[in-house]
Amino acid sequence: MTVRMRHTRSHSNKRRSHHALKGSAFSVCQNCKNEKTPHVICQNCGFYNGRQVVDVLKKLDKKERKKKEKELEEQAEKQGKPLSASELSQKT
C-alpha cells in the first residue's frame, strides 16, 4: 500500500472546524432568578418546574445552613420590597 498524499493546511483546518466546543446554554430559575442549566434542578434553591424537588438546606452543616437561610431571606426581601423615593433616585 502506498502512503496517502499530504493534505494542505486549509484542508486540515476545514476538517477541524467542526471540532470546536459549543458554549453552554443557561436559563433563569423561576424561583430564585439565578442562572441554571435547562431541564435540571436549580443548585441554589432546589426548585424545578415551579415546585421544590430537593431540600438544599438538608445537606448543609449548621454554619452553612445559617448562611444560606440568611441569603435566601435577603433575596426574598429584594423581590417583594417596593422601591422608596431614595432608592429610585439612586437607580440609573
C-alpha positions in Angstrom: 0.0 0.0 0.0 1.1 3.5 -0.7 1.2 6.3 1.7 -1.6 8.9 1.4 -0.7 12.2 -0.1 -0.2 15.2 2.3 -3.2 17.4 2.9 -2.9 21.2 2.7 -3.3 23.4 5.8 -6.6 24.7 4.6 -8.0 21.2 4.1 -6.9 20.1 7.6 -8.4 23.3 9.1 -11.7 22.8 7.3 -11.9 19.3 8.7 -11.2 20.6 12.2 -13.7 23.4 12.0 -16.4 21.1 13.4 -14.2 20.1 16.5 -14.9 23.4 18.3 -16.7 23.2 21.7 -20.1 24.8 21.9 -21.0 27.2 24.7 -23.4 26.1 27.4 -26.9 27.4 27.3 -28.4 28.8 30.6 -31.9 29.6 31.7 -33.2 31.6 34.7 -34.6 29.8 37.7 -38.3 30.9 38.2 -37.9 30.8 42.0 -34.6 32.5 42.8 -33.7 34.1 39.4 -30.2 32.6 39.3 -28.8 31.0 36.2 -29.2 27.3 35.8 -28.8 24.7 33.0 -32.1 23.9 31.3 -34.1 20.8 32.4 -32.0 20.5 35.6 -32.9 21.2 39.2 -31.6 24.6 40.4 -28.5 24.1 42.6 -29.2 27.3 44.6 -32.8 26.7 45.7 -33.7 23.1 44.7 -36.7 24.0 42.6 -37.6 22.5 39.3 -40.6 23.5 37.1 -42.2 25.7 39.9 -42.0 23.2 42.7 -39.4 22.2 45.3 -37.8 18.9 44.5 -34.8 18.8 46.7 -34.3 20.4 50.2 -31.0 22.2 49.7 -30.6 23.1 53.4 -30.9 19.5 54.5 -27.4 18.6 53.2 -25.6 21.6 54.7 -24.0 21.7 58.1 -25.1 24.1 60.8 -22.9 27.0 59.8 -23.5 26.8 56.1 -27.3 26.4 56.7 -27.5 29.7 58.7 -25.6 31.4 55.9 -27.8 30.0 53.2 -31.0 30.9 55.1 -29.9 34.4 55.5 -29.0 34.6 51.8 -32.5 33.3 50.8 -34.2 35.8 53.2 -32.3 38.7 51.6 -33.3 37.5 48.1 -37.0 37.2 49.1 -36.8 40.7 50.7 -35.3 42.2 47.5 -38.0 40.7 45.3 -41.0 41.7 47.4 -39.9 45.1 48.6 -41.3 48.2 46.8 -38.7 50.9 45.9 -38.7 54.0 48.0 -38.0 57.5 46.7 -34.4 57.4 47.8 -33.8 54.1 46.1 -35.4 55.3 42.9 -33.1 58.3 42.9 -30.0 56.0 43.2 -31.1 53.7 40.4 -29.9 54.7 37.0 
